[in-house]
């Protein structure tokens, strides 16, 4: 990744679920060193866009580059460098997670530990 290359670049990014278009031809460029947010009402495609950037969902069409790498072809390399905290955590059925609040803001949460539960416990 060069210093002038954007940290996120999408061209024509589209995701269609069945007949429903969740992301429609998104062209996005986030410059290095900037602060960026996806804002919009429920169903606007914000979460879908994030999942597409991390290749947690496959795009229907378009190009995605994150940190200079193709997010589809080099998804493991991208995920090694990008953290993602979902609003709702989904773990394997036998995993429980301890959560610690930092006290600065109720929305700021860190995961303390994940413990695999033994059957019958």
Number of C-alpha atoms within 10 A of each C-alpha: 10 9 9 8 15 19 19 18 23 20 15 17 21 22 23 14 9 6 6 8 14 17 23 15 16 17 14 14 14 16 15 14 9 8 7 8 7 10 9 9 7 8 10 14 18 17 16 19 22 15 16 21 27 23 20 15 14 16 21 15 15 15 18 25 22 25 18 15 17 17 25 20 12 14 17 12 14 21 16 8 9 11 9 9 9 10 7 6 7 8 10 7 8 10 12 13 13 10 12 12 13 11 9 8 8 8 9 10 14 12 11 10 11 12 10 12 11 8 6 4 4
